[in-house]
Amino acid sequence: MLGFALRLRWECLRRSQPDTVWSLLPSKPERKVDHMFGASVSVQVGDGAWARFWTDSWLPNGPICRSAPILFRAVACRRRNRTVKDALDGRQWTREITGAPTAAVLCEYIHLWDTLETFQLSPHTSDRFIWKWTASGTYTASSAYRAFFIGMTSLPGAKFVWRAAVPPKVKFFFWLALHGRLWTADRRKRHGLQPEATCALCDQDGETTDHLLASCPFTREVWARLLASAGHQHLAPGNDSTLADWWLLTRDEVPGTFRRAFDSLVLLVAWIMWKERNNRTFSNVAMTTTQVLAVVTEELDAYIGAGYRCLASFFMAGS
C-alpha cells in the first residue's frame, strides 16, 4: 500500500501543478491509483484550465463520469480528458457526445445541461485540487497510506473480520469474499477463463461467493452437522442465504461473549470450504461432508492449541 500511496503523490503533483516541466513527462497511472485519485481529490474550479470536465470531481454531485455514466459512455474516448474551460467554451461538451441518443442518454444530457446553465468560471483564479483526507486539503503520504485501508473496514461487519481469532491469511481471504473478489467459477466465466460456472461442491447452481460459502447444499450440510454438535443447529444458513447477511444476522442471535468465537468459526469454515472447492476444481480430488467435518475439527483443535482459545467457548457453551 505504501507503494501505491507514493505513486498517488506523483499523480496529485502532476495534476495540481501542470505548468511544471516534469509534469509533461509521460505518465499513465495504474488503475488503482487513478481510481484512488478520483475518490480522494475534488476540484474547486477557478478558470477551469486544469480540471477535467468529464472525470474530475468539480460539480457538487461528483464527477460527470459517475453522476451521468450512460452519457459518459457516449463520449468519444479521445475527448474525455478535455478541461472544464475548453468544454464550457461555446458548450463544446455537447459536440463530444457521439454515441446513440437513447432515452437514458438524453435524460442525463438534459440534467447535465440544467446543472451547467448556472455555472460560472472565475477567469482570474486557478483551479484548486483539494485532498479530502487532510484538514488542510493538501496531500500527505501518511494520509494516502491510511486511505488505501479504508475500504478494508468500510463494509458492514468488516471490523469483526479483523478481530476474529484466526490466522491473518484467513482474515484476508474472508475480506476478499465480502468484497466479491474471490475467483469463483462465475467470475472466471465472466473473464472468459472457463466455459461453465457450475458450483464445484454441489454441481447444481452457479458458483458465486454467496452460493459457495452460504447457500450451497454441500456447505449447508457441513454447517448443519457442525452446529448441531454444539447445540446451535438453528444458526445454520438457509438455501437462499447470502454470506454477509447470514453471518451478521446470525451473530446477533449469539450471546455477546461468544460472538468472537462465532465470527472465527465462520471464517474458518469458509476457508476450508474454499480449499475443498479448489481441490475439486484444480486437483480433481473431492471429500464427503463427513471428511470435511473431520478437517474442520482438526483445524479447530490446531487453532485452539495455537492459542485461539475463544473458539472452544462456542462449543462448550452448547454442550
BELSULTA-V476533 format. One record per helix or strand of 2 or more residues. SS is the DSSP state (H for helix, E for strand). FROM is the first residue (numbers start at 1). TO is the last residue. Records with the same first field share a line. If there is no record, write none. Layout:
BEGIN
SS: FROM-TO, FROM-TO
END
This chain:
BEGIN
H: 2-16, 22-24, 31-40, 64-67, 69-73, 77-79, 84-96, 103-117, 141-147, 150-152, 158-163, 168-178, 185-190, 209-215, 217-228, 233-235, 243-251, 256-283, 289-305, 310-318
E: 41-44, 128-131
END
